[in-house]
Amino acid sequence: MLKKLVLFVLFDLAFRIESANPPYGQLQITGTHVTNSSGSSVQLRGMSLYFSMWQSQFWNWDTVMRLRYGWNANIVRAPMGITNGGYLDSPEYNYGLMKAVIEAAINQGVYVIVDWHEEFAFQHYTQAIQFFTNISATYGNYPHIIYEIYNEPNGNVSWSTIKWYAEQVIPAIRKNDPNNIIVLGTPSWSSRVDTAANDPLNSTYSKNVAYTLHYYANVSSSQNDWQRNITTYAINKGLPIFITEYGTVNYTGNGAVNPTESQKWWNYADQNSLSYCNWAIDIVNESAAALISGTTASNVGNSSYWTTSGRLVANKLWSTTQFPSSG
């Protein structure tokens, strides 16, 4: 009874959203690219929020609006935590945070990645099916929505297990939403797109599906070159790739900001028309944090509250065309 009641309320609220068109309208996957409805390649560039249960003060309309106008972001990623106080422990609270970000994105005319942010998602596939069924039934008619169904599969999770999980969750979304893009994580914390390229989803599941690449720039030049090389391999094999998370620092979220290697990655992504979101809008004591301690949602768009990483990323976003006049 509770599940039915929650779903009914969600439908009721969704019909009241004042919607602004996103810059490229309805997206699709054409070949290896994210494209508009006519098949022209487009890029989405923006910011990821932080785990819902730990930085919930930024999961709101104020933040999304300031990312749109203060950062020039045309996409926001909403990484809903699953364990450790996340959705499994407090489903209504975390679902409510996700709704707030989705509805803000629809209102502001930006895309939103609905991220099931977990390393062992296959262990909770029934809950993921329920979650994405509700989201797709409520918001699937809006072109703003992108579903990230498995954030970063743990390094011990096989590609066959990831594919099995996708084959359970994708049909639940497609029953309600046949069009919006779905993004699937790849092995070793979404670093091995080459593995996915060698054995992608079959045609039953693969329509408008992209595959996740994550990187953190502050590693050696040779390691970054290696990861770009295997990404090029995957692209040449026909794999559509979406960078749903990247950092200017190292993979722990700490270490120095590396502008040189970050720029190499941006150049590579732009040359290959890959979309990307930076980690993260938060005030956590990490060098990956885009905001300084004490920042509130109302300050997100104020550059005096940006960290070294935040300022570097914001400058990149402002250097690109994010909202073409034809959008």
DRENZA-826816 format. One line per 10 residues: for each residue x, y, z of C-alpha. Coordinates in pm, whole numbers, m for minus. Layout:
<rs>
X,Y,Z ~ ...
</rs>
This chain:
<rs>
0,0,0 ~ 280,242,87 ~ 454,188,m249 ~ 130,260,m436 ~ 72,572,m231 ~ 423,706,m295 ~ 389,643,m668 ~ 51,819,m678 ~ 193,1126,m503 ~ 488,1136,m744
259,1136,m1045 ~ 55,1417,m893 ~ 361,1636,m833 ~ 516,1568,m1174 ~ 221,1716,m1358 ~ 278,2054,m1189 ~ 638,2107,m1304 ~ 694,2421,m1505 ~ 922,2290,m1777 ~ 1189,2468,m1982
1327,2290,m2287 ~ 1681,2152,m2246 ~ 1938,2292,m2492 ~ 1940,1999,m2736 ~ 1588,1867,m2689 ~ 1537,1492,m2699 ~ 1869,1309,m2689 ~ 1955,975,m2840 ~ 2257,756,m2908 ~ 2359,755,m3273
2662,539,m3342 ~ 2916,632,m3076 ~ 2773,976,m2999 ~ 2512,1147,m2790 ~ 2306,1332,m3049 ~ 1998,1546,m3082 ~ 1686,1410,m3247 ~ 1824,1482,m3595 ~ 2141,1283,m3528 ~ 2385,1573,m3484
2649,1517,m3213 ~ 2612,1724,m2898 ~ 2806,1754,m2572 ~ 2675,1788,m2222 ~ 2913,1944,m1971 ~ 2836,2011,m1609 ~ 2870,1917,m1245 ~ 2794,1624,m1022 ~ 2647,1672,m679 ~ 2783,1468,m387
2624,1167,m215 ~ 2264,1254,m133 ~ 2279,1153,234 ~ 2597,1347,312 ~ 2558,1679,127 ~ 2182,1710,100 ~ 2199,2088,150 ~ 2288,2116,m220 ~ 2012,1889,m351 ~ 1767,2165,m434
1643,2421,m684 ~ 1883,2691,m566 ~ 2188,2481,m650 ~ 2060,2371,m991 ~ 1968,2727,m1085 ~ 2313,2854,m986 ~ 2485,2576,m1175 ~ 2284,2677,m1480 ~ 2356,3051,m1458 ~ 2668,3075,m1241
2861,2783,m1387 ~ 2715,2759,m1739 ~ 2640,2390,m1679 ~ 2386,2226,m1907 ~ 2372,1905,m1702 ~ 2368,1816,m1333 ~ 2434,1469,m1197 ~ 2244,1351,m891 ~ 2436,1064,m723 ~ 2186,911,m486
2364,713,m215 ~ 2235,359,m167 ~ 2397,226,152 ~ 2536,396,465 ~ 2229,610,520 ~ 2129,620,153 ~ 1823,491,m28 ~ 1817,144,129 ~ 1817,290,480 ~ 1601,597,416
1415,555,85 ~ 1156,831,119 ~ 1413,1091,223 ~ 1663,1013,m52 ~ 1389,975,m311 ~ 1261,1316,m211 ~ 1605,1467,m265 ~ 1622,1309,m609 ~ 1279,1446,m698 ~ 1386,1795,m594
1689,1790,m825 ~ 1499,1635,m1116 ~ 1220,1888,m1096 ~ 1468,2176,m1063 ~ 1652,2055,m1375 ~ 1328,2030,m1570 ~ 1232,2377,m1454 ~ 1572,2526,m1542 ~ 1603,2355,m1881 ~ 1909,2142,m1809
1967,1769,m1831 ~ 1984,1558,m1515 ~ 2157,1225,m1455 ~ 1959,1009,m1214 ~ 2245,811,m1062 ~ 2210,486,m864 ~ 2543,553,m692 ~ 2670,213,m581 ~ 2957,m32,m636 ~ 2751,m348,m576
2423,m255,m742 ~ 2357,m611,m858 ~ 2304,m708,m494 ~ 2009,m467,m477 ~ 1864,m508,m824 ~ 1506,m546,m698 ~ 1525,m211,m521 ~ 1687,m56,m830 ~ 1404,m188,m1046 ~ 1147,m36,m811
1331,297,m801 ~ 1379,330,m1176 ~ 1024,212,m1241 ~ 894,500,m1028 ~ 1133,756,m1179 ~ 1061,655,m1539 ~ 684,642,m1482 ~ 686,988,m1324 ~ 945,1177,m1530 ~ 1014,963,m1836
813,1186,m2067 ~ 1059,1473,m2009 ~ 1364,1484,m2242 ~ 1581,1613,m1956 ~ 1624,1269,m1795 ~ 1930,1041,m1820 ~ 1937,719,m1618 ~ 2272,607,m1471 ~ 2176,263,m1349 ~ 2510,146,m1205
2765,408,m1106 ~ 3097,231,m1047 ~ 3102,m148,m1039 ~ 3358,m261,m783 ~ 3681,m397,m925 ~ 3581,m749,m816 ~ 3251,m740,m1009 ~ 3266,m917,m1345 ~ 3139,m769,m1670 ~ 2899,m1062,m1704
2743,m969,m1369 ~ 2714,m602,m1473 ~ 2543,m706,m1796 ~ 2305,m935,m1606 ~ 2208,m646,m1379 ~ 2148,m419,m1678 ~ 1924,m682,m1836 ~ 1704,m670,m1525 ~ 1683,m293,m1487 ~ 1669,m164,m1844
1333,m332,m1928 ~ 1177,m172,m1619 ~ 1274,171,m1750 ~ 1177,98,m2109 ~ 823,m3,m2010 ~ 766,363,m1922 ~ 1033,550,m2116 ~ 1141,416,m2456 ~ 1355,716,m2550 ~ 1577,872,m2284
1941,768,m2256 ~ 2054,501,m2011 ~ 2419,487,m1896 ~ 2574,161,m1772 ~ 2886,139,m1557 ~ 3187,m59,m1678 ~ 3436,m282,m1492 ~ 3694,m163,m1238 ~ 3504,140,m1113 ~ 3400,238,m1468
3752,258,m1605 ~ 3755,m40,m1844 ~ 3540,66,m2135 ~ 3753,m164,m2352 ~ 3606,m467,m2175 ~ 3255,m344,m2248 ~ 3348,m276,m2611 ~ 3452,m637,m2656 ~ 3116,m767,m2534 ~ 2844,m496,m2533
2478,m545,m2453 ~ 2283,m716,m2728 ~ 2028,m531,m2938 ~ 1740,m619,m2704 ~ 1882,m385,m2442 ~ 2125,m151,m2619 ~ 1901,110,m2783 ~ 1997,456,m2653 ~ 2244,307,m2405 ~ 2589,456,m2341
2871,316,m2130 ~ 3041,491,m1840 ~ 3397,619,m1830 ~ 3537,768,m1509 ~ 3881,920,m1471 ~ 4080,1127,m1224 ~ 4342,1345,m1387 ~ 4611,1365,m1119 ~ 4796,1050,m1212 ~ 5104,1007,m1430
5094,1118,m1793 ~ 5158,759,m1898 ~ 4860,629,m1699 ~ 4633,896,m1844 ~ 4762,815,m2193 ~ 4692,446,m2133 ~ 4334,516,m2027 ~ 4274,742,m2326 ~ 4420,475,m2553 ~ 4180,206,m2431
3897,459,m2460 ~ 3993,521,m2822 ~ 3997,146,m2873 ~ 3642,123,m2735 ~ 3520,411,m2952 ~ 3674,250,m3260 ~ 3488,m70,m3171 ~ 3165,131,m3180 ~ 3104,186,m2809 ~ 2917,506,m2711
3082,653,m2401 ~ 2962,904,m2142 ~ 3197,1047,m1876 ~ 2951,1075,m1589 ~ 3228,1151,m1338 ~ 3579,1291,m1354 ~ 3813,1467,m1117 ~ 4093,1718,m1147 ~ 4269,1541,m857 ~ 4337,1175,m781
4081,897,m742 ~ 4061,934,m363 ~ 3924,1285,m409 ~ 4247,1432,m275 ~ 4591,1521,m399 ~ 4683,1829,m597 ~ 4464,1976,m868 ~ 4636,1894,m1198 ~ 4542,2155,m1459 ~ 4779,2017,m1726
4640,1664,m1725 ~ 4286,1798,m1679 ~ 4325,2004,m1995 ~ 4453,1700,m2186 ~ 4141,1512,m2085 ~ 3912,1800,m2180 ~ 4083,1823,m2519 ~ 4036,1450,m2571 ~ 3671,1455,m2465 ~ 3593,1756,m2683
3769,1604,m2984 ~ 3563,1288,m2945 ~ 3238,1468,m2849 ~ 3220,1298,m2511 ~ 2995,1448,m2244 ~ 3128,1492,m1890 ~ 3044,1589,m1531 ~ 3294,1699,m1267 ~ 3304,1559,m913 ~ 3171,1743,m714
2951,2020,m574 ~ 3024,1983,m203 ~ 3212,2127,94 ~ 3372,1800,203 ~ 3733,1835,318 ~ 3874,1700,m10 ~ 4057,1873,m290 ~ 3796,1746,m537 ~ 3535,1963,m364 ~ 3426,2252,m585
3318,2470,m292 ~ 3491,2606,18 ~ 3377,2533,370 ~ 3070,2732,472 ~ 2921,2759,123 ~ 2543,2732,106 ~ 2324,2664,m195 ~ 2265,3035,m241 ~ 2643,3088,m280 ~ 2710,2813,m536
2721,3057,m825 ~ 2952,3306,m649 ~ 3313,3255,m761 ~ 3449,3372,m426 ~ 3318,3044,m283 ~ 3491,2821,m540 ~ 3796,2609,m460 ~ 4097,2573,m690 ~ 3928,2277,m858 ~ 3593,2452,m876
3742,2760,m1037 ~ 3933,2553,m1294 ~ 3621,2359,m1393 ~ 3394,2665,m1399 ~ 3639,2844,m1630 ~ 3626,2544,m1863 ~ 3246,2545,m1865 ~ 3232,2915,m1941 ~ 3474,2869,m2232 ~ 3229,2642,m2416
2892,2688,m2583 ~ 2646,2514,m2354 ~ 2314,2665,m2454 ~ 2304,2719,m2832 ~ 2041,2961,m2952 ~ 1883,2683,m3158 ~ 1826,2474,m2844
</rs>
